[in-house]
Amino acid sequence: MGVEIERKFLVKEFPDDLNKYPFHQIEQAYLNVSPAVRVRREDDTYYMTYKGLKGSAQARIGQTEYNMPLTKEAYEHLSSKADGNIITKKRYLIPLNDDAFDEDILEANPDLKAAVQNRSIKIELDVFEGVFTGRILAEVEFPSEEAALVYHPAEWFSQDVTGDPQYSNAHMSTEKV
């Protein structure tokens, strides 16, 4: 079991040279939205994920998350049973912005400083395709809730939509389009 600690943002513009960053092609389908049970194809990897809320429903910064591997055949079988929209997107993996944390925060948190220095914290830029073409969201996953709360968003982000259910992929799967 893991805990996913993330913040989500709308995007006002793409970062420079977007095409130089690595990306994944993702397709996912929801078997249930509360709690979220989804199946996902990420490039040539398949898995099922269960996400349950940790703490208050309003915070939504930290969620319990379990991932279980699937075969391609199991993914195809389960995704055919999904309710609602199949979500497709290209996920770019972009280095964290240089001004993400104040220097005093990094000095006081050696684990966070190490994560920043070894570039293990990434901005995941989701550019949706299919029925959600035109929708763009950025997520940053953090090693702790404290780090998530003191993060300075990248200049190309706009509104923080962390915890707003209309921007969750589970909700998107239920939208009438």
N, CA and C atoms as a LAMMPS dump frame, in Angstrom:
ITEM: TIMESTEP
0
ITEM: NUMBER OF ATOMS
531
ITEM: BOX BOUNDS ff ff ff
-5.0000000000000000e+02 5.0000000000000000e+02
-5.0000000000000000e+02 5.0000000000000000e+02
-5.0000000000000000e+02 5.0000000000000000e+02
ITEM: ATOMS id mol type element x y z
1 1 1 N 0.845 -1.171 0
2 1 2 C 0 0 0
3 1 3 C 0.89 1.233 0
4 2 1 N 0.499 2.206 -0.785
5 2 2 C 1.21 3.469 -0.821
6 2 3 C 0.235 4.611 -0.619
7 3 1 N 0.794 5.773 -0.408
8 3 2 C -0.031 6.975 -0.318
9 3 3 C 0.438 7.914 -1.421
10 4 1 N -0.504 8.348 -2.221
11 4 2 C -0.22 9.29 -3.291
12 4 3 C -0.494 10.694 -2.747
13 5 1 N 0.544 11.509 -2.704
14 5 2 C 0.428 12.882 -2.2
15 5 3 C 0.696 13.801 -3.382
16 6 1 N -0.365 14.431 -3.88
17 6 2 C -0.186 15.238 -5.076
18 6 3 C -1.026 16.503 -5.036
19 7 1 N -0.594 17.455 -5.869
20 7 2 C -1.37 18.66 -6.136
21 7 3 C -1.603 18.721 -7.635
22 8 1 N -2.734 19.299 -8.01
23 8 2 C -3.144 19.342 -9.409
24 8 3 C -3.428 20.786 -9.804
25 9 1 N -3.028 21.153 -11.028
26 9 2 C -3.148 22.532 -11.501
27 9 3 C -3.676 22.582 -12.927
28 10 1 N -4.409 23.654 -13.214
29 10 2 C -4.712 23.988 -14.596
30 10 3 C -3.449 24.597 -15.191
31 11 1 N -3.377 24.648 -16.499
32 11 2 C -2.179 25.103 -17.191
33 11 3 C -2.542 26.287 -18.083
34 12 1 N -1.789 27.398 -17.949
35 12 2 C -2.073 28.561 -18.793
36 12 3 C -1.304 28.53 -20.104
37 13 1 N -0.191 27.808 -20.138
38 13 2 C 0.6 27.669 -21.368
39 13 3 C 1.499 26.457 -21.225
40 14 1 N 1.881 25.896 -22.358
41 14 2 C 2.816 24.778 -22.332
42 14 3 C 4.214 25.285 -21.994
43 15 1 N 5.02 24.463 -21.327
44 15 2 C 6.423 24.85 -21.112
45 15 3 C 7.152 24.869 -22.454
46 16 1 N 8.252 25.592 -22.51
47 16 2 C 9.052 25.644 -23.728
48 16 3 C 9.544 24.248 -24.11
49 17 1 N 9.622 23.999 -25.384
50 17 2 C 10.181 22.749 -25.92
51 17 3 C 9.522 21.497 -25.349
52 18 1 N 8.205 21.499 -25.294
53 18 2 C 7.47 20.369 -24.72
54 18 3 C 7.89 19.03 -25.331
55 19 1 N 8.126 19.002 -26.609
56 19 2 C 8.426 17.737 -27.285
57 19 3 C 9.786 17.139 -26.94
58 20 1 N 10.613 17.863 -26.187
59 20 2 C 11.906 17.283 -25.788
60 20 3 C 11.78 16.392 -24.546
61 21 1 N 10.627 16.432 -23.887
62 21 2 C 10.441 15.658 -22.661
63 21 3 C 9.892 14.264 -22.96
64 22 1 N 10.284 13.282 -22.151
65 22 2 C 9.718 11.943 -22.328
66 22 3 C 8.224 11.954 -21.985
67 23 1 N 7.509 10.998 -22.534
68 23 2 C 6.076 10.921 -22.255
69 23 3 C 5.619 9.467 -22.283
70 24 1 N 4.415 9.257 -21.748
71 24 2 C 3.732 7.963 -21.795
72 24 3 C 2.383 8.163 -22.465
73 25 1 N 1.954 7.169 -23.246
74 25 2 C 0.59 7.126 -23.767
75 25 3 C -0.22 6.341 -22.755
76 26 1 N -1.303 6.943 -22.275
77 26 2 C -2.1 6.321 -21.223
78 26 3 C -3.546 6.185 -21.688
79 27 1 N -4.115 5.029 -21.376
80 27 2 C -5.544 4.809 -21.562
81 27 3 C -6.039 4.207 -20.256
82 28 1 N -7.147 4.726 -19.743
83 28 2 C -7.642 4.169 -18.491
84 28 3 C -9.158 4.159 -18.476
85 29 1 N -9.687 3.169 -17.767
86 29 2 C -11.12 2.977 -17.662
87 29 3 C -11.461 2.713 -16.201
88 30 1 N -12.596 3.236 -15.773
89 30 2 C -13.01 3.096 -14.375
90 30 3 C -14.089 2.038 -14.244
91 31 1 N -13.862 1.11 -13.313
92 31 2 C -14.851 0.093 -12.989
93 31 3 C -15.751 0.588 -11.865
94 32 1 N -15.242 1.543 -11.097
95 32 2 C -15.977 2.166 -9.995
96 32 3 C -15.306 3.511 -9.725
97 33 1 N -16.088 4.51 -9.297
98 33 2 C -15.468 5.814 -9.064
99 33 3 C -15.338 6.179 -7.586
100 34 1 N -16.09 5.553 -6.697
101 34 2 C -15.973 5.887 -5.28
102 34 3 C -16.163 4.639 -4.432
103 35 1 N -15.093 3.999 -3.992
104 35 2 C -13.698 4.345 -4.223
105 35 3 C -13.332 4.09 -5.684
106 36 1 N -12.271 4.727 -6.122
107 36 2 C -11.844 4.612 -7.511
108 36 3 C -11.159 3.27 -7.743
109 37 1 N -11.68 2.533 -8.705
110 37 2 C -11.073 1.291 -9.167
111 37 3 C -10.926 1.447 -10.676
112 38 1 N -9.692 1.495 -11.136
113 38 2 C -9.459 1.713 -12.558
114 38 3 C -8.481 0.687 -13.097
115 39 1 N -8.562 0.503 -14.402
116 39 2 C -7.551 -0.282 -15.115
117 39 3 C -6.858 0.682 -16.063
118 40 1 N -5.558 0.484 -16.227
119 40 2 C -4.771 1.428 -17.026
120 40 3 C -3.771 0.687 -17.896
121 41 1 N -3.632 1.229 -19.113
122 41 2 C -2.548 0.849 -20.005
123 41 3 C -1.636 2.061 -20.078
124 42 1 N -0.402 1.874 -19.701
125 42 2 C 0.617 2.927 -19.803
126 42 3 C 1.709 2.392 -20.709
127 43 1 N 1.704 2.855 -21.954
128 43 2 C 2.566 2.294 -22.989
129 43 3 C 2.235 0.809 -23.113
130 44 1 N 3.159 -0.076 -22.762
131 44 2 C 2.899 -1.518 -22.855
132 44 3 C 2.82 -2.18 -21.48
133 45 1 N 2.475 -1.406 -20.458
134 45 2 C 2.326 -1.915 -19.101
135 45 3 C 0.855 -1.774 -18.705
136 46 1 N 0.348 -2.799 -18.019
137 46 2 C -1.072 -2.837 -17.668
138 46 3 C -1.207 -3.073 -16.173
139 47 1 N -2.14 -2.352 -15.541
140 47 2 C -2.371 -2.587 -14.122
141 47 3 C -3.737 -2.073 -13.692
142 48 1 N -4.142 -2.531 -12.519
143 48 2 C -5.378 -2.087 -11.88
144 48 3 C -4.978 -1.283 -10.65
145 49 1 N -5.707 -0.203 -10.402
146 49 2 C -5.421 0.654 -9.26
147 49 3 C -6.688 0.849 -8.431
148 50 1 N -6.503 0.786 -7.131
149 50 2 C -7.549 1.144 -6.175
150 50 3 C -7.073 2.4 -5.47
151 51 1 N -7.923 3.427 -5.428
152 51 2 C -7.594 4.657 -4.699
153 51 3 C -8.699 4.939 -3.696
154 52 1 N -8.304 5.084 -2.435
155 52 2 C -9.221 5.47 -1.383
156 52 3 C -8.705 6.714 -0.707
157 53 1 N -9.607 7.522 -0.194
158 53 2 C -9.194 8.773 0.439
159 53 3 C -8.506 8.533 1.767
160 54 1 N -7.505 9.344 2.032
161 54 2 C -6.834 9.371 3.332
162 54 3 C -7.19 10.696 3.959
163 55 1 N -7.693 10.68 5.166
164 55 2 C -8.047 11.947 5.815
165 55 3 C -9.352 12.49 5.276
166 56 1 N -9.51 13.793 5.313
167 56 2 C -10.776 14.41 4.935
168 56 3 C -10.962 14.412 3.431
169 57 1 N -12.198 14.343 3.018
170 57 2 C -12.521 14.379 1.591
171 57 3 C -12.158 15.729 0.988
172 58 1 N -12.119 16.78 1.792
173 58 2 C -11.793 18.102 1.265
174 58 3 C -10.319 18.23 0.907
175 59 1 N -9.445 17.624 1.674
176 59 2 C -8.014 17.811 1.455
177 59 3 C -7.574 17.177 0.147
178 60 1 N -7.817 15.892 0.011
179 60 2 C -7.471 15.139 -1.189
180 60 3 C -6.017 15.294 -1.632
181 61 1 N -5.145 15.735 -0.758
182 61 2 C -3.727 15.783 -1.11
183 61 3 C -3.136 14.388 -0.984
184 62 1 N -3.571 13.636 0.026
185 62 2 C -3.051 12.29 0.213
186 62 3 C -4.144 11.255 0.052
187 63 1 N -3.889 10.246 -0.776
188 63 2 C -4.837 9.165 -0.974
189 63 3 C -4.109 7.834 -0.886
190 64 1 N -4.789 6.84 -0.286
191 64 2 C -4.268 5.486 -0.292
192 64 3 C -4.354 4.961 -1.719
193 65 1 N -3.293 4.276 -2.15
194 65 2 C -3.273 3.775 -3.522
195 65 3 C -2.626 2.406 -3.564
196 66 1 N -3.3 1.455 -4.21
197 66 2 C -2.762 0.12 -4.44
198 66 3 C -2.694 -0.1 -5.949
199 67 1 N -1.58 -0.613 -6.447
200 67 2 C -1.435 -0.965 -7.856
201 67 3 C -1.175 -2.458 -7.972
202 68 1 N -1.885 -3.098 -8.902
203 68 2 C -1.716 -4.528 -9.137
204 68 3 C -1.478 -4.758 -10.621
205 69 1 N -0.459 -5.525 -10.989
206 69 2 C -0.176 -5.756 -12.409
207 69 3 C -1.281 -6.577 -13.075
208 70 1 N -1.47 -6.309 -14.364
209 70 2 C -2.413 -7.066 -15.185
210 70 3 C -1.71 -7.512 -16.46
211 71 1 N -2.243 -8.52 -17.083
212 71 2 C -1.816 -8.871 -18.434
213 71 3 C -2.604 -7.999 -19.41
214 72 1 N -2.138 -7.947 -20.645
215 72 2 C -2.855 -7.212 -21.681
216 72 3 C -4.274 -7.765 -21.841
217 73 1 N -4.403 -9.079 -21.809
218 73 2 C -5.715 -9.707 -21.973
219 73 3 C -6.645 -9.341 -20.82
220 74 1 N -6.137 -9.352 -19.598
221 74 2 C -6.963 -8.98 -18.442
222 74 3 C -7.382 -7.514 -18.541
223 75 1 N -6.434 -6.645 -18.95
224 75 2 C -6.765 -5.226 -19.121
225 75 3 C -7.893 -5.063 -20.145
226 76 1 N -7.755 -5.697 -21.293
227 76 2 C -8.771 -5.566 -22.344
228 76 3 C -10.124 -6.08 -21.879
229 77 1 N -10.132 -7.187 -21.156
230 77 2 C -11.381 -7.75 -20.634
231 77 3 C -12.033 -6.778 -19.642
232 78 1 N -11.243 -6.296 -18.693
233 78 2 C -11.803 -5.396 -17.674
234 78 3 C -12.192 -4.04 -18.251
235 79 1 N -11.39 -3.484 -19.141
236 79 2 C -11.731 -2.166 -19.692
237 79 3 C -13.013 -2.217 -20.511
238 80 1 N -13.327 -3.384 -21.084
239 80 2 C -14.577 -3.509 -21.839
240 80 3 C -15.797 -3.444 -20.928
241 81 1 N -15.595 -3.614 -19.633
242 81 2 C -16.686 -3.58 -18.662
243 81 3 C -16.8 -2.236 -17.942
244 82 1 N -15.985 -1.294 -18.327
245 82 2 C -15.934 -0.003 -17.635
246 82 3 C -17.228 0.777 -17.824
247 83 1 N -17.539 1.552 -16.8
248 83 2 C -18.659 2.487 -16.871
249 83 3 C -18.133 3.803 -17.428
250 84 1 N -18.873 4.424 -18.292
251 84 2 C -18.533 5.782 -18.707
252 84 3 C -17.42 5.861 -19.729
253 85 1 N -16.755 7.011 -19.702
254 85 2 C -15.746 7.361 -20.692
255 85 3 C -14.425 6.637 -20.457
256 86 1 N -13.801 6.226 -21.547
257 86 2 C -12.422 5.756 -21.502
258 86 3 C -11.567 7.019 -21.653
259 87 1 N -10.6 7.191 -20.787
260 87 2 C -9.766 8.389 -20.783
261 87 3 C -8.444 8.069 -21.465
262 88 1 N -8.083 8.891 -22.439
263 88 2 C -6.803 8.739 -23.111
264 88 3 C -6.042 10.054 -22.996
265 89 1 N -4.729 9.935 -22.798
266 89 2 C -3.912 11.137 -22.627
267 89 3 C -2.451 10.814 -22.896
268 90 1 N -1.732 11.874 -23.182
269 90 2 C -0.287 11.797 -23.291
270 90 3 C 0.242 12.479 -22.037
271 91 1 N 1.054 11.767 -21.28
272 91 2 C 1.609 12.303 -20.026
273 91 3 C 3.092 12.602 -20.215
274 92 1 N 3.408 13.904 -20.196
275 92 2 C 4.796 14.347 -20.301
276 92 3 C 5.411 14.388 -18.91
277 93 1 N 6.661 13.976 -18.792
278 93 2 C 7.4 13.987 -17.527
279 93 3 C 8.41 15.116 -17.598
280 94 1 N 8.136 16.181 -16.838
281 94 2 C 8.887 17.427 -16.923
282 94 3 C 9.62 17.664 -15.602
283 95 1 N 10.873 18.082 -15.657
284 95 2 C 11.585 18.368 -14.401
285 95 3 C 10.85 19.419 -13.565
286 96 1 N 10.959 19.266 -12.268
287 96 2 C 10.353 20.218 -11.338
288 96 3 C 10.938 21.609 -11.554
289 97 1 N 10.1 22.613 -11.433
290 97 2 C 10.566 23.993 -11.588
291 97 3 C 11.659 24.317 -10.557
292 98 1 N 12.647 25.104 -10.97
293 98 2 C 13.808 25.435 -10.126
294 98 3 C 13.43 26.184 -8.86
295 99 1 N 12.349 26.953 -8.889
296 99 2 C 11.931 27.744 -7.724
297 99 3 C 10.826 27.051 -6.923
298 100 1 N 10.773 25.726 -6.97
299 100 2 C 9.701 24.958 -6.344
300 100 3 C 9.638 25.108 -4.822
301 101 1 N 10.807 25.245 -4.186
302 101 2 C 10.854 25.314 -2.725
303 101 3 C 11.836 26.385 -2.293
304 102 1 N 11.521 27.051 -1.186
305 102 2 C 12.452 28.012 -0.601
306 102 3 C 13.676 27.256 -0.075
307 103 1 N 14.83 27.901 -0.128
308 103 2 C 16.076 27.267 0.293
309 103 3 C 16.036 26.845 1.763
310 104 1 N 15.414 27.659 2.634
311 104 2 C 15.344 27.292 4.059
312 104 3 C 14.507 26.03 4.273
313 105 1 N 13.499 25.812 3.441
314 105 2 C 12.688 24.588 3.528
315 105 3 C 13.551 23.38 3.139
316 106 1 N 14.322 23.534 2.074
317 106 2 C 15.187 22.433 1.63
318 106 3 C 16.248 22.104 2.669
319 107 1 N 16.839 23.128 3.287
320 107 2 C 17.868 22.894 4.315
321 107 3 C 17.286 22.203 5.536
322 108 1 N 16.043 22.505 5.857
323 108 2 C 15.399 21.903 7.033
324 108 3 C 14.852 20.5 6.749
325 109 1 N 14.8 20.114 5.472
326 109 2 C 14.235 18.823 5.084
327 109 3 C 15.191 18.094 4.137
328 110 1 N 16.185 17.395 4.688
329 110 2 C 17.206 16.746 3.848
330 110 3 C 16.631 15.754 2.829
331 111 1 N 15.559 15.046 3.183
332 111 2 C 14.975 14.093 2.234
333 111 3 C 14.366 14.819 1.039
334 112 1 N 13.699 15.93 1.309
335 112 2 C 13.126 16.728 0.232
336 112 3 C 14.24 17.314 -0.638
337 113 1 N 15.281 17.817 0.018
338 113 2 C 16.408 18.387 -0.719
339 113 3 C 17.027 17.332 -1.638
340 114 1 N 17.207 16.124 -1.133
341 114 2 C 17.771 15.042 -1.945
342 114 3 C 16.85 14.708 -3.123
343 115 1 N 15.545 14.679 -2.89
344 115 2 C 14.59 14.392 -3.969
345 115 3 C 14.643 15.461 -5.059
346 116 1 N 14.811 16.714 -4.644
347 116 2 C 14.916 17.802 -5.619
348 116 3 C 16.236 17.688 -6.381
349 117 1 N 17.324 17.426 -5.656
350 117 2 C 18.64 17.347 -6.298
351 117 3 C 18.754 16.174 -7.267
352 118 1 N 18.165 15.04 -6.911
353 118 2 C 18.26 13.889 -7.824
354 118 3 C 17.115 13.845 -8.836
355 119 1 N 16.314 14.888 -8.85
356 119 2 C 15.237 15.088 -9.825
357 119 3 C 14.198 13.973 -9.82
358 120 1 N 13.914 13.427 -8.643
359 120 2 C 12.913 12.366 -8.567
360 120 3 C 11.489 12.921 -8.504
361 121 1 N 11.338 14.206 -8.227
362 121 2 C 10.017 14.837 -8.257
363 121 3 C 9.831 15.433 -9.65
364 122 1 N 8.766 15.037 -10.319
365 122 2 C 8.497 15.486 -11.686
366 122 3 C 7.135 16.187 -11.749
367 123 1 N 7 17.035 -12.747
368 123 2 C 5.687 17.562 -13.119
369 123 3 C 5.154 16.605 -14.176
370 124 1 N 3.963 16.095 -13.946
371 124 2 C 3.315 15.227 -14.924
372 124 3 C 2.266 16.066 -15.639
373 125 1 N 2.513 16.368 -16.896
374 125 2 C 1.611 17.19 -17.691
375 125 3 C 0.743 16.274 -18.537
376 126 1 N -0.552 16.258 -18.236
377 126 2 C -1.493 15.416 -18.957
378 126 3 C -2.192 16.221 -20.035
379 127 1 N -1.969 15.823 -21.288
380 127 2 C -2.629 16.428 -22.438
381 127 3 C -3.639 15.387 -22.92
382 128 1 N -4.908 15.665 -22.66
383 128 2 C -5.962 14.692 -22.929
384 128 3 C -6.265 14.613 -24.419
385 129 1 N -6.702 13.423 -24.815
386 129 2 C -7.046 13.135 -26.2
387 129 3 C -8.46 12.573 -26.231
388 130 1 N -8.908 12.168 -27.378
389 130 2 C -10.232 11.555 -27.489
390 130 3 C -11.33 12.52 -27.095
391 131 1 N -12.276 12.044 -26.288
392 131 2 C -13.432 12.874 -25.914
393 131 3 C -13.041 14.086 -25.072
394 132 1 N -11.85 14.105 -24.516
395 132 2 C -11.416 15.234 -23.684
396 132 3 C -10.303 16.064 -24.34
397 133 1 N -10.187 15.977 -25.657
398 133 2 C -9.193 16.778 -26.371
399 133 3 C -9.352 18.24 -25.989
400 134 1 N -8.223 18.88 -25.667
401 134 2 C -8.237 20.283 -25.254
402 134 3 C -8.088 20.473 -23.76
403 135 1 N -8.342 19.434 -22.98
404 135 2 C -8.172 19.531 -21.529
405 135 3 C -6.715 19.256 -21.196
406 136 1 N -6.143 20.075 -20.32
407 136 2 C -4.728 19.951 -19.942
408 136 3 C -4.626 20.146 -18.43
409 137 1 N -3.974 19.24 -17.759
410 137 2 C -3.768 19.323 -16.313
411 137 3 C -2.326 18.966 -15.975
412 138 1 N -1.801 19.6 -14.939
413 138 2 C -0.468 19.269 -14.442
414 138 3 C -0.61 18.765 -13.011
415 139 1 N 0.124 17.708 -12.698
416 139 2 C 0.149 17.15 -11.349
417 139 3 C 1.591 17.068 -10.885
418 140 1 N 1.77 17.268 -9.585
419 140 2 C 3.08 17.071 -8.974
420 140 3 C 2.861 16.168 -7.781
421 141 1 N 3.603 15.056 -7.74
422 141 2 C 3.512 14.119 -6.632
423 141 3 C 4.693 14.366 -5.695
424 142 1 N 4.41 14.439 -4.4
425 142 2 C 5.399 14.83 -3.401
426 142 3 C 5.719 13.695 -2.439
427 143 1 N 6.898 13.768 -1.79
428 143 2 C 7.263 12.744 -0.816
429 143 3 C 6.56 12.906 0.535
430 144 1 N 5.956 14.088 0.78
431 144 2 C 5.264 14.311 2.05
432 144 3 C 4.185 15.376 1.867
433 145 1 N 3.21 15.365 2.764
434 145 2 C 2.172 16.404 2.727
435 145 3 C 2.778 17.775 3.016
436 146 1 N 3.785 17.818 3.872
437 146 2 C 4.445 19.09 4.192
438 146 3 C 5.06 19.704 2.928
439 147 1 N 5.737 18.871 2.137
440 147 2 C 6.334 19.366 0.894
441 147 3 C 5.252 19.855 -0.063
442 148 1 N 4.152 19.134 -0.143
443 148 2 C 3.054 19.546 -1.031
444 148 3 C 2.51 20.917 -0.639
445 149 1 N 2.43 21.164 0.65
446 149 2 C 1.843 22.421 1.128
447 149 3 C 2.744 23.635 0.926
448 150 1 N 4.068 23.439 0.85
449 150 2 C 4.983 24.583 0.7
450 150 3 C 5.52 24.729 -0.728
451 151 1 N 5.031 23.921 -1.626
452 151 2 C 5.467 23.966 -3.023
453 151 3 C 5.047 25.277 -3.695
454 152 1 N 5.963 25.872 -4.458
455 152 2 C 5.674 27.051 -5.284
456 152 3 C 5.397 26.562 -6.703
457 153 1 N 4.16 26.732 -7.182
458 153 2 C 3.815 26.226 -8.519
459 153 3 C 4.68 26.83 -9.625
460 154 1 N 4.843 26.066 -10.692
461 154 2 C 5.594 26.53 -11.864
462 154 3 C 4.897 27.747 -12.468
463 155 1 N 5.671 28.583 -13.091
464 155 2 C 5.173 29.822 -13.69
465 155 3 C 4.089 29.572 -14.741
466 156 1 N 4.145 28.452 -15.416
467 156 2 C 3.186 28.16 -16.479
468 156 3 C 1.908 27.486 -15.987
469 157 1 N 1.786 27.294 -14.662
470 157 2 C 0.54 26.8 -14.069
471 157 3 C -0.415 27.967 -13.871
472 158 1 N -1.705 27.656 -13.8
473 158 2 C -2.669 28.681 -13.387
474 158 3 C -3.323 28.202 -12.093
475 159 1 N -4.587 27.974 -12.076
476 159 2 C -5.338 27.685 -10.852
477 159 3 C -4.982 26.332 -10.244
478 160 1 N -4.87 26.302 -8.918
479 160 2 C -4.693 25.062 -8.167
480 160 3 C -6.071 24.42 -8.032
481 161 1 N -6.233 23.228 -8.58
482 161 2 C -7.528 22.544 -8.536
483 161 3 C -7.45 21.254 -7.707
484 162 1 N -6.437 21.184 -6.844
485 162 2 C -6.299 20.033 -5.951
486 162 3 C -7.583 19.893 -5.136
487 163 1 N -8.139 18.7 -5.125
488 163 2 C -9.339 18.445 -4.335
489 163 3 C -10.633 18.809 -5.029
490 164 1 N -10.575 19.471 -6.176
491 164 2 C -11.797 19.796 -6.908
492 164 3 C -12.191 18.557 -7.706
493 165 1 N -13.287 17.916 -7.327
494 165 2 C -13.622 16.636 -7.954
495 165 3 C -13.846 16.706 -9.463
496 166 1 N -14.218 17.86 -10.001
497 166 2 C -14.459 17.911 -11.444
498 166 3 C -13.193 17.707 -12.267
499 167 1 N -12.011 17.817 -11.626
500 167 2 C -10.752 17.614 -12.338
501 167 3 C -10.137 16.242 -12.069
502 168 1 N -10.856 15.398 -11.372
503 168 2 C -10.339 14.046 -11.164
504 168 3 C -10.671 13.2 -12.384
505 169 1 N -9.782 12.29 -12.714
506 169 2 C -10.024 11.403 -13.844
507 169 3 C -11.248 10.528 -13.597
508 170 1 N -11.473 10.145 -12.337
509 170 2 C -12.653 9.343 -12.014
510 170 3 C -13.927 10.121 -12.359
511 171 1 N -13.97 11.39 -12.004
512 171 2 C -15.134 12.219 -12.348
513 171 3 C -15.269 12.359 -13.862
514 172 1 N -14.147 12.584 -14.531
515 172 2 C -14.18 12.737 -15.992
516 172 3 C -14.781 11.507 -16.653
517 173 1 N -14.542 10.348 -16.059
518 173 2 C -15.088 9.124 -16.647
519 173 3 C -16.613 9.115 -16.615
520 174 1 N -17.217 9.911 -15.725
521 174 2 C -18.677 9.938 -15.601
522 174 3 C -19.324 11.111 -16.344
523 175 1 N -18.518 12.023 -16.879
524 175 2 C -19.068 13.209 -17.566
525 175 3 C -19.816 12.809 -18.825
526 176 1 N -20.894 13.53 -19.092
527 176 2 C -21.633 13.356 -20.343
528 176 3 C -20.938 14.228 -21.384
529 177 1 N -20.389 13.605 -22.416
530 177 2 C -19.684 14.369 -23.464
531 177 3 C -20.29 14.102 -24.827
